[in-house]
Amino acid sequence: MTVQIRSLELKPVAVSEDAVEALRAGIRGTVALEGDAGYEEARTVWNAMVDRKPGLVVRARGAADVCAAVNFARDNGLLISIRSGGHQIAGHSVAEGAVLLDLSLMKSVRVDAAAKTAWVEPGATLGDVDKETAANGLVLPTGINSTTGIAGLTLGGGFGWLTRKYGMTLDNLISADVVTADGRRLRASQTENPDLFWAIRGGGGNFGVVTGFEFALHPMRAEILAGLIVHPFAEAGRLYRAYREIAPDLPEELAVWTVCRKAPPLPFLPEEWHGREIFVFAVCHTGDPAEGERALAELRALGKPIADVVGPSPFAGWQTAFDPLLTPGSRNYWKSHDFADLPDDLIDTISQALDDSPAPDCEIFIAQVGGAMARVAPGATAYPQRNAHYIMNIHTRWADPARDDACRAWAREVFRRTAPFSMGTAYINFMPEDEIDRVNGVYGGNLARLQEIKARYDPGNLFRVNHNVKPVRAMVAAQ
């Protein structure tokens, strides 16, 4: 008997049952085919738009299992995808008919409080990390949704409430254990395989499978100042202009992001506002509370908000605040731009964008980044966009598959209308599967070095189910 699995050329390959059994016998984890225990759990990811059936699933329990799965795929010429948290919008963690290497069971988080470091396995979520670090009065700068996986976030960048104060998640990476395409286990750091270390900080999963991350941690107060200031959407234009003037002078301890959407039925909002368009300032100040109140005073004095629920909160609790709006199982499609500033015409365009939004959970958020992140040279890591700027995500979210075309069309139209104001770059973790043509542009002047490193560590492009950087030799051969 044989198992049909897709090759790197996307053709079916018959793999003998003996080979599958040998793989199963040689690992601590499990090997699952369709119908076996664990198969459905492994292939089901956060974005319900992604509904693919792998040919075979390897649920790894450790680095040795990862090596075995990589060797199995390479030796048989098989397509392989890597799943960690399963939260990526593009859904690259699952490929139809491929080998799915599932790291979600590798979830250990070990904090060294004295050294202010943490060792984190790739299946851990941001919530897993926050719980362990908070218990020690420490924090790792990450994203804003606790169910996001730490691996994909870090390898693509990682920005959130603490970016301006402590840098991106990848800026806090000390070292990583990586299984490369030839099955070797390498340590990547500033002193060991530094070219690989440079590449994985922003270059995604192109260069190998990370089986462990070592991070630097920072002190965190028991309580921070955070919450939402909600205004009518009719005030969006005026509020964006005021925010544009205030944002550059905000202290690095304070993050202020904007969200435009229809109001969910939140308990602190008057019922008559549920389902109506709103403009929101989402704020987080991690320094002294009194200084936070002073820093927020000008923003809180703008207009007459529907609700102001900014107050003391544990940081780990604030990290879960948006989880109810981002639960698994919905259909999601994103489009993203980077903006150097917020000119009037861009503000006017965004201020009209909700008029024809096709679903109640469609939203546009804008995050200001800079500070510590901007003090890193563009060539210091593979992630190149280091200047202070604004990141916009057009986040479309819905339940009914019949709304697919309408929701994607809305996001693409807003993206098109705001493109003239873009820097031409984007945050790669926000890019959907259909933006292959944008990948090279994201890396800018770092692309050539990434291609050369890819050729050294993965010359056959085994790790191609991602926002792919092609090895230099493959590109030359194609010409």
Buried (B, 14 or more C-beta within 10 A) or exposed (E): EEBEBBBBEEEEBEBEEEBBEEBBEBBEBBBBEEEEEBBEBBBBBBBBBBBBBBBBBBBBBBBBBBBBBBBBBBEBBBBBBBBBBBBBBBBBBBBEBBBBBBBBBBBBBEBEEEEBBBBBBBBBBBBBBBBBBBEBBBBBBBBBBBBBBBBBBBBBBBBBBBBBBBBBBBBBBBBBBBBBBBBEBBBBBEEEBEEBBBBBBBBBBBBBBBBBBBBBBBEBBEBBBBBBBBBBBEBBBBBBBBBBEBBEEBBBBBBBBBBBBBBEEBEEBEEEBBEBBBBBBBBBBBBEBEBBEEBBEEBBEBBEBBBBBBEEBBBBBBBBBBBEBBEEEBBBBBBBBBBEEBEEEBBEBBBEBBEEBBBBBBBBBBBBBBBBBBEBEBEBBBBBBBBBBBBBBBBBBBEEEEBBEBBBBBBBBBBEBBEEBBBEBBBBBBBBBEBEEBBBEBBBEBBEBBBBBBBBBBBBBBBBBBBBBBBBBBEEEEE
